[in-house]
Structures are given as structure tokens and as C-alpha cells.
Amino acid sequence: MKVLQFTIPVPLDKSIIVQKDVLPYFYPHLHRHQEIQLTWIQQGEGTLVADNNMHSFRSNEIYWLGANQPHIFKSESSYFLPKSRKKIVALVIFFNPYGELSAFFNLPEIKLLKNFVQQHQSGFKVPPEHAVEISGKMLKVTNSTGTEQLIHFVDLLKQLSTYADITPLASGQKTQLVSEHEGIRVGNIYNYIMQHYDKPITLEDAAKQAHMTPQAFCRFFKKHTLHTFVSFLNEVRINEACKKLTDGTYDNIATVAYTCGFNSITNFNRVFKTVTCKSPSEYINSYFQSVEHA
């Protein structure tokens, strides 16, 4: 999907770009760039859309995004409130294995690392049990320069390549390439749904945002996202419900269901199990068991 193609500014004396973001919220538009992106969410929460899949993200999580992989870290709605004092903090490493580093990645000694990069074009989340280790290596890259920085960068990639429990962020099926205009339209629809998921949203409402008839909108949305409108809306709502169920701020499951846009607990339970393959209570138990063993 050709979506807001970015060119990451690369200094003449750098092939690895390190960026520290301290902002009111993450960049709110679907975009992509030639560089692979490794992002450590130091502070912030929301929903990551990568290709045609959604994932909740929280502080102290690390994500690898492939070259030219459409993505958006969408901050929670509370970050956009007029009087919000919240901020996001992220450490990001960008590199292009097909640009300045192409000769390096073509060295026979780097073959295993090159294979690792090529095998993970759909991105992945660093397994939670390895997040401390990888964040430490990212800091070494950040706090060094020249040859030392390149050595720490290779060490970072080498460590990532040893993990066997990596799950892609996106399915193998890719969305079709579309024009810049269509990509921006898809991004606007994503934004609208993510900002209004907690209210009743009809197909007609979404179609109006795209300036299309409902029938044309259905065809367009399925073609470019691999989702129906309803399945995408349900995934957004369930992603938000998962965050609310595990952050301890809601008294019960029913309250979470209604604050995420569901009009009945029965429908919420059914959709929740369809999306996560678990009931809400099973999901809560599984989450806190994994936290205890992390």
C-alpha cells in the first residue's frame, strides 16, 4: 500500500539513524518508509496497525517494522484531549539494508543477519522476556558513534536473530498497491474508526468519511485492507477492550464492553472470543499469568 511515503533524513556520516521522540502523541497517519524501524515504546499506549493487522501496544514494548511496511502507532484517544498532559517517549533505530548498508549486508560473514532481515519483512514484536536485553543493546547503539556504534548495531541484530519465538505482526497475505490518494483515504478511515470506536458507527457513517456510497466503500475497504468494515471495527473495539481489561481501571467486564462500543454483553463475549480465541475472563487470566512469569 503506497501510504504517505516518508524519506527518513540520513546524515552524510551516518548509515544508522537513532531518534528519540518525546511528543504529545505518536504521528497519527498511516505511513511507510524504505528503512527498517526498531521502536522501543518507553512511554505510551495505543494500537499499532501494521499492514492489515492490529496490535495493542504499551510502555516497555519493542517492535520491528519491515522496510516499506505500512504502519501507524495510534495513541489512545486520551492523548488527543485538549487539556491532556500525557506524552509519548520512544527510542527508534532506522536502517536501510538496501541503501548505504547494502555492501555490508552482502558480506559473506553477514549472511545469517541478512537472511534474518529478509525473513521478517512483515515485522514482529520482540518477545516480552527479551525486551530488557534488547532495550539495553539499543541504548548502546544510541550512546555510541562511528565504528563502535556499528559494532553495537551488529550485536543488536545478532541477538535478535537468535530468538525462535518471533511472531509476525502481519499475515502473509499483503494488501494491494494503491495510489497515494487511495492510501491517504484508507488512513483517514482508520483514524475515524479509531477515534469513534466507542460510539455507534454504521457502514453509512464510514462511507461518508470516504465520500463513497456504502456499496463502493465495502468493495474499496475489503480490497485495500483485507477486512470487511465490521471485522475491522470489531478488531479495533476488542483491541481497546483488551487494554482496558488488563490495565486495572475498570470494575468489571460489562463496563469494558459498553465503553468499547458494544450494546450487549452477549455480543461482546461472542466477538471477543472470535477475535482472541478466548473468553474475556480467560484472556485476563492468561495475561496476568504471562506477566508473573515474564
Steps between C-alpha positions, in 0.01 A plus 500: 500500500651832396425702811667833578844389383756647740867571437690474827772771504837322498808703604794470260713335768233253618353174371312428824253763619406527866201715597358584841135610489337692786163619369136552603409192291640277226489616137131443424506400130553171322844513333798298384867551416789308345676462834441215742381645831569365848285688755524476877184646654641649818176676589160484332217268405264454209449287192760405240367438150757312289389408148158341558536410870446677833689465826465676834825658616617612843805650665817291499412308184724482191384465140684424175334641187613382158618717213203665325253341743196731542454576869367739759550512877161647589507649851197447724227763463584657838828630352305722259283673760549881500626514861694174491843514659591153387802440282659213315868414520660266249851403391513411131779352287467524120722324246475414132663165412458584131647852519827610659526166683445280193871423452527408867200263483649335190812390688510118531561531875169687538292246307310377807405854600394582143279190497347608830415845361349352182291250695333768715364747247159472670646629827475351849473584867807419707389226744435664840755283678772642273394866510746601777789336316417666166428842652842487663666429164298780338636740762855392414435583134350835604787596727783419258635633171713392207643151495386431855139575404519262203639226726214549750250502211628165372482362853139620523403324174691189600308476828164553328583226249539242779136516612286210382170625646439789260149550359442727196295816552315443174365198315676372191225641278589854394266782409512620140710796394283808464547864411609767747146640498344162580756438772417829670130413472560166676699679770217748555251215539731330752525824697124553499425149628771515767373834627133396511512127581326559835190642329251341259659509152304388197625399158339816367699713749829350384406528132430871544854549636633352176246694287372175354174309479473212752530243220810660349650549846460128584687398185771763551557421868518121451736534203746726679488369857397132462233576762130559477392821671336303782801271558737799517270689739468192719879454513550864601240466775642171629854639497380789714310258725813290553689808619220603735461148641867483595579854618290468817294817456160336442292318760354224284481348154156646426627856553786436257258360243276808505789750499640330189187546294315170557130524582473159670729282709391194301614656172823617663583151629430346160712749307778491760534123465490522120786751493720367784394132514444551875220624721563834677565324834736250334686786336543682832630188674738421214633856492579521871655153503735608219587820692584300811736275305659776294 
